[in-house]
Amino acid sequence: MKAFFRTIHLYLSLAAGVIIFCSCLTGTMLVFEKEIQQALYPQRYFVKPQEKRLPLADLTAGVLKQIPKSKLTTVIVYDDPARAVEVGLIVPEKKGKKPADAPKTEKHAGAHAKKDAKPKDVERSNLTAFVNPYTGQIIDQFNRRQTFLYSVEMFHRFLLGGKNSIGDWVISISTLFFLIILITGVVLWWPKTKAIMKQRLKIKWDGSGKRLTHDLHIVTGFYTSIFLIIISASGLVMTFKWANNTLFFLTGSKVVAKEDLKAPLSVYQPGITAISPDAAVSTLGNKITDVENYTIRYPRDTAAVYTFNVLKKGSVELATDTYYIDQYSGKITGVVLYADKSLGQRIRGVIKPIHTGSIYGWPTQVLAFLITVVSLIFPVTGVMMWLNRTRKKEKPVRGRMRVVPAEATV
């Protein structure tokens, strides 16, 4: 049986080893992206606190005046008085230019998109304005799509090919292969006796080169396998519909379709002006006090609502409570609390932080960084072990007479 698993482990590794190495390398670079940005550009994210903040309506009006032709989408307000307010904007792209992650076809569901179908406008900002909440001054403008780390992410996710491209499929299939490689690796590692287990739990640093290569591969592989299985499995859940459905099946939860997650609508009242974002904030009252931050998604038309995503202090990243407010009456028309969601929904909501290591802040980020760094060893040592075995098989068997061709004696 182990020979079967060894064959699977070997050939999948040879098929996807280079892609896996590149994915782990780029993943390592992305673990501390936010911290790197804040360290390089502290003036963009932090301001000197003052006594009184300006109303959000004044802040956003000033931004729209300074950045013509832009469309307001979101505002992120932090509880920390030293943090700048982040205003998300949509700025018209140049003709013929599409975002790298713009959808091209249907997701991995077997259906083919129509040739004349256009990508749906998902109201996603492509520019962030950092605003001093006390003065209204725009501190900086930031387009993440123009950064090096965004290119790294696009390589990590799609090999720079874009969503649903060949690169996306290559990464997705390689991630599936990686999960199988990890599972078969644990099966192959599992010892028959306690004596062998002791040998496989520590690296023999004073051994030969081949022994060191062997130990680096199987010993570090065992210690990191559980974490890498979680990372690769979370990547599959974000990629494949079947993996997402499997998560809900295993948790005994019902899969919630996108159409069931639609926000309620505002009750349009002719002649009545929509309320300001500050009025919407006052409606929530103590629901947005003592929080890490809250994000306001502005109504995109006369029928939409204000959507508030509130992250409580001490909560896991993206584990937010959602409130919907009628843009005319100012009443709360819907509430979706994270704690009230099904187990499957709660886990699915934090799959990305699990994958990136940001779920519990610095401790899990450091762990994710170390795990992905160590994982770079496996493709290299695996190839070295395979080459060593190949060369060993090619050596002539001792004691056998070597037959010399007649031509060689002439």
Buried (B, 14 or more C-beta within 10 A) or exposed (E): EEEEBBEBBBEBBEBBBEBBBBBBBBBBBBBBBBEEBEEEBEEBBBBEEEEEBBBBEEBBEBBBEBBEEBBBBBBBBBBEEEBBBBBBBBBEEEEEEEBBBBBBBEBBEEEEEEEEEEEEEEBEBBBBBBBBBBBBBBBEBBEBBEEEBBBBBBBBBBBEBBBBBEBBBBBBBBBBBBBBBBBBBBBBBEEEEEEEEEEBEEBEEEEEEEEBBBBBBBBBBBEBBEBBBBBBBBBBBBBBEEBBEBBBEEBEBEBBEEEEEEBBBBEEEEEEEBBBBBBBBEBBEEBBEEBBBBBBBBBEEEEBBBBBBBBBEEBBBBBBBBBBBBBBBBEBBBEBEBEEBBEBBBBBBBBBBBBBBBBEEEEBBEBBBBBBBBBBBBBBBBBBBBEEEEEEEEEEEEEEEEEEEEEEEE
